[in-house]
Amino acid sequence: MDNIENNEDSIKKETENLKDDIKKSEKRLEEIQAECNHPESKIKNISNGGGEIAKWRLVCTTCGLVTGHPSPSALDEFMHK
Ligand SMILES: [Zn+2]
């Protein structure tokens, strides 16, 4: 009984630590992306997969930030490359 509670405690503690780390990492990522000049973007599918419809966006090749939508002609060219 004690072991199970201890296990749940440690899981809870670790998940909270991980969530905290994720938050800090996301904040740092935003800071880095804000400093980037986005010198070059490429068309990339940013959908999560799993049957989700493809989401084509312009993504900075340096920091990975979505910088805009590709024009229909640019997307067409990309798809037929
Ligand atoms: Zn960038």
PDB file of the backbone (N, CA, C, O) and the ligand in Angstrom, with CONECT records:
HET     ZN  A 101       1
ATOM      1  N   MET A   1       0.831  -1.213   0.000  1.00  0.00           N
ATOM      2  CA  MET A   1       0.000   0.000   0.000  1.00  0.00           C
ATOM      3  C   MET A   1       0.864   1.261   0.000  1.00  0.00           C
ATOM      4  O   MET A   1       0.663   2.180  -0.793  1.00  0.00           O
ATOM      5  N   ASP A   2       1.835   1.270   0.921  1.00  0.00           N
ATOM      6  CA  ASP A   2       2.741   2.419   0.997  1.00  0.00           C
ATOM      7  C   ASP A   2       3.517   2.590  -0.307  1.00  0.00           C
ATOM      8  O   ASP A   2       3.734   3.701  -0.792  1.00  0.00           O
ATOM      9  N   ASN A   3       3.924   1.448  -0.853  1.00  0.00           N
ATOM     10  CA  ASN A   3       4.715   1.492  -2.083  1.00  0.00           C
ATOM     11  C   ASN A   3       3.937   2.131  -3.229  1.00  0.00           C
ATOM     12  O   ASN A   3       4.469   2.932  -3.997  1.00  0.00           O
ATOM     13  N   ILE A   4       2.663   1.753  -3.322  1.00  0.00           N
ATOM     14  CA  ILE A   4       1.834   2.307  -4.391  1.00  0.00           C
ATOM     15  C   ILE A   4       1.700   3.818  -4.227  1.00  0.00           C
ATOM     16  O   ILE A   4       1.811   4.571  -5.195  1.00  0.00           O
ATOM     17  N   GLU A   5       1.462   4.248  -2.995  1.00  0.00           N
ATOM     18  CA  GLU A   5       1.334   5.687  -2.748  1.00  0.00           C
ATOM     19  C   GLU A   5       2.627   6.422  -3.070  1.00  0.00           C
ATOM     20  O   GLU A   5       2.620   7.499  -3.666  1.00  0.00           O
ATOM     21  N   ASN A   6       3.738   5.811  -2.660  1.00  0.00           N
ATOM     22  CA  ASN A   6       5.034   6.421  -2.966  1.00  0.00           C
ATOM     23  C   ASN A   6       5.253   6.526  -4.471  1.00  0.00           C
ATOM     24  O   ASN A   6       5.770   7.520  -4.982  1.00  0.00           O
ATOM     25  N   ASN A   7       4.841   5.463  -5.162  1.00  0.00           N
ATOM     26  CA  ASN A   7       4.993   5.454  -6.604  1.00  0.00           C
ATOM     27  C   ASN A   7       4.154   6.567  -7.240  1.00  0.00           C
ATOM     28  O   ASN A   7       4.615   7.282  -8.130  1.00  0.00           O
ATOM     29  N   GLU A   8       2.922   6.692  -6.767  1.00  0.00           N
ATOM     30  CA  GLU A   8       2.058   7.750  -7.305  1.00  0.00           C
ATOM     31  C   GLU A   8       2.625   9.129  -6.999  1.00  0.00           C
ATOM     32  O   GLU A   8       2.553  10.049  -7.814  1.00  0.00           O
ATOM     33  N   ASP A   9       3.191   9.245  -5.805  1.00  0.00           N
ATOM     34  CA  ASP A   9       3.817  10.518  -5.429  1.00  0.00           C
ATOM     35  C   ASP A   9       4.967  10.870  -6.353  1.00  0.00           C
ATOM     36  O   ASP A   9       5.105  12.008  -6.804  1.00  0.00           O
ATOM     37  N   SER A  10       5.800   9.851  -6.626  1.00  0.00           N
ATOM     38  CA  SER A  10       6.973  10.132  -7.461  1.00  0.00           C
ATOM     39  C   SER A  10       6.563  10.420  -8.898  1.00  0.00           C
ATOM     40  O   SER A  10       7.181  11.238  -9.578  1.00  0.00           O
ATOM     41  N   ILE A  11       5.507   9.735  -9.355  1.00  0.00           N
ATOM     42  CA  ILE A  11       5.003  10.017 -10.712  1.00  0.00           C
ATOM     43  C   ILE A  11       4.476  11.436 -10.764  1.00  0.00           C
ATOM     44  O   ILE A  11       4.752  12.182 -11.704  1.00  0.00           O
ATOM     45  N   LYS A  12       3.706  11.806  -9.736  1.00  0.00           N
ATOM     46  CA  LYS A  12       3.132  13.152  -9.689  1.00  0.00           C
ATOM     47  C   LYS A  12       4.235  14.208  -9.685  1.00  0.00           C
ATOM     48  O   LYS A  12       4.176  15.208 -10.399  1.00  0.00           O
ATOM     49  N   LYS A  13       5.248  13.946  -8.848  1.00  0.00           N
ATOM     50  CA  LYS A  13       6.346  14.901  -8.731  1.00  0.00           C
ATOM     51  C   LYS A  13       7.085  15.037 -10.061  1.00  0.00           C
ATOM     52  O   LYS A  13       7.417  16.140 -10.496  1.00  0.00           O
ATOM     53  N   GLU A  14       7.337  13.884 -10.699  1.00  0.00           N
ATOM     54  CA  GLU A  14       8.101  13.927 -11.949  1.00  0.00           C
ATOM     55  C   GLU A  14       7.292  14.588 -13.068  1.00  0.00           C
ATOM     56  O   GLU A  14       7.839  15.365 -13.850  1.00  0.00           O
ATOM     57  N   THR A  15       5.986  14.283 -13.148  1.00  0.00           N
ATOM     58  CA  THR A  15       5.191  14.905 -14.218  1.00  0.00           C
ATOM     59  C   THR A  15       5.120  16.415 -14.012  1.00  0.00           C
ATOM     60  O   THR A  15       5.143  17.181 -14.975  1.00  0.00           O
ATOM     61  N   GLU A  16       5.034  16.837 -12.750  1.00  0.00           N
ATOM     62  CA  GLU A  16       5.004  18.278 -12.483  1.00  0.00           C
ATOM     63  C   GLU A  16       6.321  18.940 -12.871  1.00  0.00           C
ATOM     64  O   GLU A  16       6.344  20.035 -13.433  1.00  0.00           O
ATOM     65  N   ASN A  17       7.421  18.246 -12.556  1.00  0.00           N
ATOM     66  CA  ASN A  17       8.735  18.758 -12.956  1.00  0.00           C
ATOM     67  C   ASN A  17       8.855  18.852 -14.469  1.00  0.00           C
ATOM     68  O   ASN A  17       9.364  19.836 -15.007  1.00  0.00           O
ATOM     69  N   LEU A  18       8.376  17.807 -15.152  1.00  0.00           N
ATOM     70  CA  LEU A  18       8.476  17.781 -16.615  1.00  0.00           C
ATOM     71  C   LEU A  18       7.636  18.890 -17.234  1.00  0.00           C
ATOM     72  O   LEU A  18       8.069  19.556 -18.174  1.00  0.00           O
ATOM     73  N   LYS A  19       6.414  19.086 -16.693  1.00  0.00           N
ATOM     74  CA  LYS A  19       5.548  20.144 -17.214  1.00  0.00           C
ATOM     75  C   LYS A  19       6.199  21.512 -17.019  1.00  0.00           C
ATOM     76  O   LYS A  19       6.104  22.399 -17.867  1.00  0.00           O
ATOM     77  N   ASP A  20       6.859  21.648 -15.881  1.00  0.00           N
ATOM     78  CA  ASP A  20       7.563  22.897 -15.593  1.00  0.00           C
ATOM     79  C   ASP A  20       8.702  23.099 -16.592  1.00  0.00           C
ATOM     80  O   ASP A  20       8.908  24.200 -17.102  1.00  0.00           O
ATOM     81  N   ASP A  21       9.439  22.014 -16.865  1.00  0.00           N
ATOM     82  CA  ASP A  21      10.537  22.071 -17.835  1.00  0.00           C
ATOM     83  C   ASP A  21      10.015  22.437 -19.220  1.00  0.00           C
ATOM     84  O   ASP A  21      10.619  23.237 -19.934  1.00  0.00           O
ATOM     85  N   ILE A  22       8.871  21.833 -19.591  1.00  0.00           N
ATOM     86  CA  ILE A  22       8.291  22.102 -20.913  1.00  0.00           C
ATOM     87  C   ILE A  22       7.938  23.587 -21.016  1.00  0.00           C
ATOM     88  O   ILE A  22       8.213  24.232 -22.027  1.00  0.00           O
ATOM     89  N   LYS A  23       7.326  24.120 -19.954  1.00  0.00           N
ATOM     90  CA  LYS A  23       6.941  25.532 -19.946  1.00  0.00           C
ATOM     91  C   LYS A  23       8.161  26.434 -20.119  1.00  0.00           C
ATOM     92  O   LYS A  23       8.148  27.388 -20.896  1.00  0.00           O
ATOM     93  N   LYS A  24       9.228  26.099 -19.363  1.00  0.00           N
ATOM     94  CA  LYS A  24      10.461  26.884 -19.450  1.00  0.00           C
ATOM     95  C   LYS A  24      11.073  26.775 -20.842  1.00  0.00           C
ATOM     96  O   LYS A  24      11.549  27.764 -21.398  1.00  0.00           O
ATOM     97  N   SER A  25      11.057  25.566 -21.400  1.00  0.00           N
ATOM     98  CA  SER A  25      11.629  25.353 -22.730  1.00  0.00           C
ATOM     99  C   SER A  25      10.831  26.114 -23.785  1.00  0.00           C
ATOM    100  O   SER A  25      11.409  26.719 -24.689  1.00  0.00           O
ATOM    101  N   GLU A  26       9.506  26.084 -23.669  1.00  0.00           N
ATOM    102  CA  GLU A  26       8.666  26.800 -24.635  1.00  0.00           C
ATOM    103  C   GLU A  26       8.929  28.301 -24.575  1.00  0.00           C
ATOM    104  O   GLU A  26       8.972  28.980 -25.601  1.00  0.00           O
ATOM    105  N   LYS A  27       9.104  28.803 -23.358  1.00  0.00           N
ATOM    106  CA  LYS A  27       9.377  30.231 -23.176  1.00  0.00           C
ATOM    107  C   LYS A  27      10.714  30.589 -23.813  1.00  0.00           C
ATOM    108  O   LYS A  27      10.834  31.602 -24.501  1.00  0.00           O
ATOM    109  N   ARG A  28      11.720  29.745 -23.576  1.00  0.00           N
ATOM    110  CA  ARG A  28      13.060  29.957 -24.137  1.00  0.00           C
ATOM    111  C   ARG A  28      12.991  29.899 -25.667  1.00  0.00           C
ATOM    112  O   ARG A  28      13.623  30.696 -26.360  1.00  0.00           O
ATOM    113  N   LEU A  29      12.217  28.945 -26.174  1.00  0.00           N
ATOM    114  CA  LEU A  29      12.056  28.793 -27.622  1.00  0.00           C
ATOM    115  C   LEU A  29      11.459  30.067 -28.218  1.00  0.00           C
ATOM    116  O   LEU A  29      11.915  30.548 -29.256  1.00  0.00           O
ATOM    117  N   GLU A  30      10.443  30.607 -27.558  1.00  0.00           N
ATOM    118  CA  GLU A  30       9.820  31.850 -28.029  1.00  0.00           C
ATOM    119  C   GLU A  30      10.826  32.991 -28.048  1.00  0.00           C
ATOM    120  O   GLU A  30      10.851  33.796 -28.979  1.00  0.00           O
ATOM    121  N   GLU A  31      11.662  33.052 -27.002  1.00  0.00           N
ATOM    122  CA  GLU A  31      12.678  34.100 -26.933  1.00  0.00           C
ATOM    123  C   GLU A  31      13.668  33.984 -28.086  1.00  0.00           C
ATOM    124  O   GLU A  31      14.013  34.974 -28.731  1.00  0.00           O
ATOM    125  N   ILE A  32      14.119  32.751 -28.332  1.00  0.00           N
ATOM    126  CA  ILE A  32      15.084  32.523 -29.409  1.00  0.00           C
ATOM    127  C   ILE A  32      14.457  32.862 -30.758  1.00  0.00           C
ATOM    128  O   ILE A  32      15.085  33.498 -31.604  1.00  0.00           O
ATOM    129  N   GLN A  33      13.201  32.427 -30.949  1.00  0.00           N
ATOM    130  CA  GLN A  33      12.528  32.683 -32.224  1.00  0.00           C
ATOM    131  C   GLN A  33      12.285  34.179 -32.434  1.00  0.00           C
ATOM    132  O   GLN A  33      12.276  34.663 -33.566  1.00  0.00           O
ATOM    133  N   ALA A  34      12.089  34.902 -31.328  1.00  0.00           N
ATOM    134  CA  ALA A  34      11.881  36.351 -31.424  1.00  0.00           C
ATOM    135  C   ALA A  34      13.172  37.061 -31.847  1.00  0.00           C
ATOM    136  O   ALA A  34      13.136  38.131 -32.453  1.00  0.00           O
ATOM    137  N   GLU A  35      14.311  36.444 -31.515  1.00  0.00           N
ATOM    138  CA  GLU A  35      15.609  37.036 -31.881  1.00  0.00           C
ATOM    139  C   GLU A  35      16.010  36.707 -33.313  1.00  0.00           C
ATOM    140  O   GLU A  35      16.843  37.396 -33.901  1.00  0.00           O
ATOM    141  N   CYS A  36      15.422  35.659 -33.873  1.00  0.00           N
ATOM    142  CA  CYS A  36      15.794  35.200 -35.213  1.00  0.00           C
ATOM    143  C   CYS A  36      15.242  36.152 -36.269  1.00  0.00           C
ATOM    144  O   CYS A  36      14.130  36.663 -36.137  1.00  0.00           O
ATOM    145  N   ASN A  37      16.031  36.386 -37.320  1.00  0.00           N
ATOM    146  CA  ASN A  37      15.593  37.256 -38.422  1.00  0.00           C
ATOM    147  C   ASN A  37      14.876  36.468 -39.520  1.00  0.00           C
ATOM    148  O   ASN A  37      14.461  37.037 -40.530  1.00  0.00           O
ATOM    149  N   HIS A  38      14.736  35.173 -39.321  1.00  0.00           N
ATOM    150  CA  HIS A  38      14.094  34.281 -40.290  1.00  0.00           C
ATOM    151  C   HIS A  38      14.633  34.528 -41.704  1.00  0.00           C
ATOM    152  O   HIS A  38      13.883  34.922 -42.598  1.00  0.00           O
ATOM    153  N   PRO A  39      15.937  34.294 -41.901  1.00  0.00           N
ATOM    154  CA  PRO A  39      16.549  34.586 -43.206  1.00  0.00           C
ATOM    155  C   PRO A  39      16.004  33.734 -44.347  1.00  0.00           C
ATOM    156  O   PRO A  39      15.990  34.168 -45.499  1.00  0.00           O
ATOM    157  N   GLU A  40      15.557  32.521 -44.028  1.00  0.00           N
ATOM    158  CA  GLU A  40      15.101  31.630 -45.088  1.00  0.00           C
ATOM    159  C   GLU A  40      13.952  30.768 -44.581  1.00  0.00           C
ATOM    160  O   GLU A  40      14.011  30.217 -43.481  1.00  0.00           O
ATOM    161  N   SER A  41      12.904  30.658 -45.399  1.00  0.00           N
ATOM    162  CA  SER A  41      11.770  29.813 -45.028  1.00  0.00           C
ATOM    163  C   SER A  41      11.567  28.747 -46.091  1.00  0.00           C
ATOM    164  O   SER A  41      11.869  28.947 -47.267  1.00  0.00           O
ATOM    165  N   LYS A  42      11.042  27.597 -45.643  1.00  0.00           N
ATOM    166  CA  LYS A  42      10.691  26.573 -46.622  1.00  0.00           C
ATOM    167  C   LYS A  42       9.299  26.046 -46.304  1.00  0.00           C
ATOM    168  O   LYS A  42       8.811  26.166 -45.181  1.00  0.00           O
ATOM    169  N   ILE A  43       8.672  25.459 -47.322  1.00  0.00           N
ATOM    170  CA  ILE A  43       7.319  24.940 -47.157  1.00  0.00           C
ATOM    171  C   ILE A  43       7.389  23.622 -46.399  1.00  0.00           C
ATOM    172  O   ILE A  43       8.168  22.729 -46.734  1.00  0.00           O
ATOM    173  N   LYS A  44       6.557  23.526 -45.371  1.00  0.00           N
ATOM    174  CA  LYS A  44       6.588  22.334 -44.529  1.00  0.00           C
ATOM    175  C   LYS A  44       5.172  21.984 -44.070  1.00  0.00           C
ATOM    176  O   LYS A  44       4.352  22.870 -43.832  1.00  0.00           O
ATOM    177  N   ASN A  45       4.899  20.704 -43.951  1.00  0.00           N
ATOM    178  CA  ASN A  45       3.607  20.252 -43.422  1.00  0.00           C
ATOM    179  C   ASN A  45       3.699  20.226 -41.897  1.00  0.00           C
ATOM    180  O   ASN A  45       4.488  19.467 -41.334  1.00  0.00           O
ATOM    181  N   ILE A  46       2.892  21.054 -41.229  1.00  0.00           N
ATOM    182  CA  ILE A  46       2.993  21.121 -39.768  1.00  0.00           C
ATOM    183  C   ILE A  46       1.848  20.386 -39.068  1.00  0.00           C
ATOM    184  O   ILE A  46       1.662  20.544 -37.862  1.00  0.00           O
ATOM    185  N   SER A  47       1.080  19.582 -39.813  1.00  0.00           N
ATOM    186  CA  SER A  47       0.007  18.820 -39.162  1.00  0.00           C
ATOM    187  C   SER A  47       0.620  17.739 -38.278  1.00  0.00           C
ATOM    188  O   SER A  47       1.775  17.357 -38.464  1.00  0.00           O
ATOM    189  N   ASN A  48      -0.150  17.255 -37.327  1.00  0.00           N
ATOM    190  CA  ASN A  48       0.354  16.243 -36.405  1.00  0.00           C
ATOM    191  C   ASN A  48       0.245  14.832 -36.964  1.00  0.00           C
ATOM    192  O   ASN A  48       0.586  13.859 -36.291  1.00  0.00           O
ATOM    193  N   GLY A  49      -0.230  14.730 -38.194  1.00  0.00           N
ATOM    194  CA  GLY A  49      -0.420  13.413 -38.772  1.00  0.00           C
ATOM    195  C   GLY A  49      -1.664  12.761 -38.184  1.00  0.00           C
ATOM    196  O   GLY A  49      -2.569  13.453 -37.716  1.00  0.00           O
ATOM    197  N   GLY A  50      -1.710  11.436 -38.207  1.00  0.00           N
ATOM    198  CA  GLY A  50      -2.849  10.722 -37.648  1.00  0.00           C
ATOM    199  C   GLY A  50      -4.156  11.061 -38.349  1.00  0.00           C
ATOM    200  O   GLY A  50      -5.198  11.193 -37.706  1.00  0.00           O
ATOM    201  N   GLY A  51      -4.098  11.203 -39.672  1.00  0.00           N
ATOM    202  CA  GLY A  51      -5.297  11.453 -40.445  1.00  0.00           C
ATOM    203  C   GLY A  51      -5.664  12.919 -40.535  1.00  0.00           C
ATOM    204  O   GLY A  51      -6.611  13.295 -41.225  1.00  0.00           O
ATOM    205  N   GLU A  52      -4.897  13.751 -39.824  1.00  0.00           N
ATOM    206  CA  GLU A  52      -5.171  15.178 -39.897  1.00  0.00           C
ATOM    207  C   GLU A  52      -4.786  15.700 -41.276  1.00  0.00           C
ATOM    208  O   GLU A  52      -3.784  15.279 -41.853  1.00  0.00           O
ATOM    209  N   ILE A  53      -5.588  16.614 -41.794  1.00  0.00           N
ATOM    210  CA  ILE A  53      -5.317  17.178 -43.115  1.00  0.00           C
ATOM    211  C   ILE A  53      -3.994  17.954 -43.083  1.00  0.00           C
ATOM    212  O   ILE A  53      -3.669  18.613 -42.095  1.00  0.00           O
ATOM    213  N   ALA A  54      -3.239  17.861 -44.184  1.00  0.00           N
ATOM    214  CA  ALA A  54      -1.929  18.524 -44.253  1.00  0.00           C
ATOM    215  C   ALA A  54      -2.077  20.032 -44.095  1.00  0.00           C
ATOM    216  O   ALA A  54      -2.946  20.660 -44.700  1.00  0.00           O
ATOM    217  N   LYS A  55      -1.202  20.594 -43.261  1.00  0.00           N
ATOM    218  CA  LYS A  55      -1.195  22.050 -43.067  1.00  0.00           C
ATOM    219  C   LYS A  55       0.134  22.575 -43.595  1.00  0.00           C
ATOM    220  O   LYS A  55       1.163  22.455 -42.931  1.00  0.00           O
ATOM    221  N   TRP A  56       0.108  23.150 -44.778  1.00  0.00           N
ATOM    222  CA  TRP A  56       1.338  23.651 -45.394  1.00  0.00           C
ATOM    223  C   TRP A  56       1.592  25.076 -44.957  1.00  0.00           C
ATOM    224  O   TRP A  56       0.750  25.960 -45.116  1.00  0.00           O
ATOM    225  N   ARG A  57       2.776  25.275 -44.400  1.00  0.00           N
ATOM    226  CA  ARG A  57       3.142  26.609 -43.933  1.00  0.00           C
ATOM    227  C   ARG A  57       4.579  26.914 -44.352  1.00  0.00           C
ATOM    228  O   ARG A  57       5.363  26.021 -44.671  1.00  0.00           O
ATOM    229  N   LEU A  58       4.890  28.200 -44.338  1.00  0.00           N
ATOM    230  CA  LEU A  58       6.279  28.600 -44.499  1.00  0.00           C
ATOM    231  C   LEU A  58       6.919  28.542 -43.116  1.00  0.00           C
ATOM    232  O   LEU A  58       6.441  29.174 -42.173  1.00  0.00           O
ATOM    233  N   VAL A  59       7.990  27.788 -43.006  1.00  0.00           N
ATOM    234  CA  VAL A  59       8.668  27.612 -41.718  1.00  0.00           C
ATOM    235  C   VAL A  59      10.123  28.057 -41.844  1.00  0.00           C
ATOM    236  O   VAL A  59      10.822  27.684 -42.787  1.00  0.00           O
ATOM    237  N   CYS A  60      10.563  28.859 -40.883  1.00  0.00           N
ATOM    238  CA  CYS A  60      11.947  29.337 -40.886  1.00  0.00           C
ATOM    239  C   CYS A  60      12.900  28.152 -40.762  1.00  0.00           C
ATOM    240  O   CYS A  60      12.736  27.309 -39.881  1.00  0.00           O
ATOM    241  N   THR A  61      13.900  28.089 -41.652  1.00  0.00           N
ATOM    242  CA  THR A  61      14.834  26.957 -41.618  1.00  0.00           C
ATOM    243  C   THR A  61      15.824  27.074 -40.460  1.00  0.00           C
ATOM    244  O   THR A  61      16.499  26.105 -40.113  1.00  0.00           O
ATOM    245  N   THR A  62      15.907  28.274 -39.860  1.00  0.00           N
ATOM    246  CA  THR A  62      16.848  28.473 -38.763  1.00  0.00           C
ATOM    247  C   THR A  62      16.223  28.128 -37.407  1.00  0.00           C
ATOM    248  O   THR A  62      16.790  27.354 -36.636  1.00  0.00           O
ATOM    249  N   CYS A  63      15.042  28.714 -37.123  1.00  0.00           N
ATOM    250  CA  CYS A  63      14.464  28.549 -35.783  1.00  0.00           C
ATOM    251  C   CYS A  63      13.192  27.713 -35.771  1.00  0.00           C
ATOM    252  O   CYS A  63      12.695  27.377 -34.696  1.00  0.00           O
ATOM    253  N   GLY A  64      12.652  27.367 -36.939  1.00  0.00           N
ATOM    254  CA  GLY A  64      11.474  26.510 -36.989  1.00  0.00           C
ATOM    255  C   GLY A  64      10.151  27.206 -36.765  1.00  0.00           C
ATOM    256  O   GLY A  64       9.119  26.544 -36.647  1.00  0.00           O
ATOM    257  N   LEU A  65      10.156  28.541 -36.704  1.00  0.00           N
ATOM    258  CA  LEU A  65       8.913  29.269 -36.486  1.00  0.00           C
ATOM    259  C   LEU A  65       8.114  29.351 -37.787  1.00  0.00           C
ATOM    260  O   LEU A  65       8.672  29.528 -38.870  1.00  0.00           O
ATOM    261  N   VAL A  66       6.788  29.215 -37.649  1.00  0.00           N
ATOM    262  CA  VAL A  66       5.911  29.389 -38.808  1.00  0.00           C
ATOM    263  C   VAL A  66       5.886  30.876 -39.149  1.00  0.00           C
ATOM    264  O   VAL A  66       5.483  31.703 -38.331  1.00  0.00           O
ATOM    265  N   THR A  67       6.324  31.210 -40.373  1.00  0.00           N
ATOM    266  CA  THR A  67       6.430  32.618 -40.750  1.00  0.00           C
ATOM    267  C   THR A  67       5.328  33.058 -41.706  1.00  0.00           C
ATOM    268  O   THR A  67       5.221  34.246 -42.011  1.00  0.00           O
ATOM    269  N   GLY A  68       4.518  32.140 -42.177  1.00  0.00           N
ATOM    270  CA  GLY A  68       3.418  32.535 -43.051  1.00  0.00           C
ATOM    271  C   GLY A  68       2.867  31.370 -43.851  1.00  0.00           C
ATOM    272  O   GLY A  68       3.244  30.216 -43.650  1.00  0.00           O
ATOM    273  N   HIS A  69       1.967  31.702 -44.761  1.00  0.00           N
ATOM    274  CA  HIS A  69       1.361  30.706 -45.639  1.00  0.00           C
ATOM    275  C   HIS A  69       2.033  30.782 -47.009  1.00  0.00           C
ATOM    276  O   HIS A  69       2.278  31.876 -47.518  1.00  0.00           O
ATOM    277  N   PRO A  70       2.331  29.623 -47.611  1.00  0.00           N
ATOM    278  CA  PRO A  70       2.882  29.666 -48.966  1.00  0.00           C
ATOM    279  C   PRO A  70       1.805  30.120 -49.954  1.00  0.00           C
ATOM    280  O   PRO A  70       0.624  29.829 -49.764  1.00  0.00           O
ATOM    281  N   SER A  71       2.208  30.824 -50.993  1.00  0.00           N
ATOM    282  CA  SER A  71       1.251  31.222 -52.017  1.00  0.00           C
ATOM    283  C   SER A  71       0.818  29.961 -52.766  1.00  0.00           C
ATOM    284  O   SER A  71       1.577  28.994 -52.834  1.00  0.00           O
ATOM    285  N   PRO A  72      -0.403  29.960 -53.333  1.00  0.00           N
ATOM    286  CA  PRO A  72      -0.873  28.768 -54.050  1.00  0.00           C
ATOM    287  C   PRO A  72       0.106  28.320 -55.134  1.00  0.00           C
ATOM    288  O   PRO A  72       0.289  27.121 -55.347  1.00  0.00           O
ATOM    289  N   SER A  73       0.731  29.270 -55.816  1.00  0.00           N
ATOM    290  CA  SER A  73       1.650  28.889 -56.894  1.00  0.00           C
ATOM    291  C   SER A  73       2.926  28.273 -56.320  1.00  0.00           C
ATOM    292  O   SER A  73       3.468  27.323 -56.885  1.00  0.00           O
ATOM    293  N   ALA A  74       3.401  28.812 -55.203  1.00  0.00           N
ATOM    294  CA  ALA A  74       4.603  28.261 -54.570  1.00  0.00           C
ATOM    295  C   ALA A  74       4.327  26.850 -54.062  1.00  0.00           C
ATOM    296  O   ALA A  74       5.173  25.962 -54.171  1.00  0.00           O
ATOM    297  N   LEU A  75       3.134  26.654 -53.506  1.00  0.00           N
ATOM    298  CA  LEU A  75       2.742  25.340 -52.988  1.00  0.00           C
ATOM    299  C   LEU A  75       2.610  24.343 -54.132  1.00  0.00           C
ATOM    300  O   LEU A  75       3.036  23.193 -54.018  1.00  0.00           O
ATOM    301  N   ASP A  76       2.014  24.793 -55.242  1.00  0.00           N
ATOM    302  CA  ASP A  76       1.839  23.957 -56.415  1.00  0.00           C
ATOM    303  C   ASP A  76       3.194  23.496 -56.949  1.00  0.00           C
ATOM    304  O   ASP A  76       3.386  22.334 -57.307  1.00  0.00           O
ATOM    305  N   GLU A  77       4.124  24.448 -56.990  1.00  0.00           N
ATOM    306  CA  GLU A  77       5.468  24.137 -57.480  1.00  0.00           C
ATOM    307  C   GLU A  77       6.157  23.135 -56.554  1.00  0.00           C
ATOM    308  O   GLU A  77       6.827  22.204 -57.003  1.00  0.00           O
ATOM    309  N   PHE A  78       5.971  23.352 -55.241  1.00  0.00           N
ATOM    310  CA  PHE A  78       6.566  22.476 -54.226  1.00  0.00           C
ATOM    311  C   PHE A  78       6.048  21.038 -54.370  1.00  0.00           C
ATOM    312  O   PHE A  78       6.813  20.077 -54.298  1.00  0.00           O
ATOM    313  N   MET A  79       4.733  20.918 -54.573  1.00  0.00           N
ATOM    314  CA  MET A  79       4.098  19.608 -54.648  1.00  0.00           C
ATOM    315  C   MET A  79       4.522  18.831 -55.900  1.00  0.00           C
ATOM    316  O   MET A  79       4.506  17.600 -55.905  1.00  0.00           O
ATOM    317  N   HIS A  80       4.894  19.541 -56.941  1.00  0.00           N
ATOM    318  CA  HIS A  80       5.213  18.870 -58.205  1.00  0.00           C
ATOM    319  C   HIS A  80       6.703  18.790 -58.472  1.00  0.00           C
ATOM    320  O   HIS A  80       7.136  18.476 -59.581  1.00  0.00           O
ATOM    321  N   LYS A  81       7.468  19.073 -57.455  1.00  0.00           N
ATOM    322  CA  LYS A  81       8.916  18.995 -57.592  1.00  0.00           C
ATOM    323  C   LYS A  81       9.357  17.543 -57.672  1.00  0.00           C
ATOM    324  O   LYS A  81      10.551  17.266 -57.791  1.00  0.00           O
TER     325      LYS A  81
HETATM  326 ZN    ZN A 101      13.723  32.144 -37.687  1.00  0.00          ZN2+
END
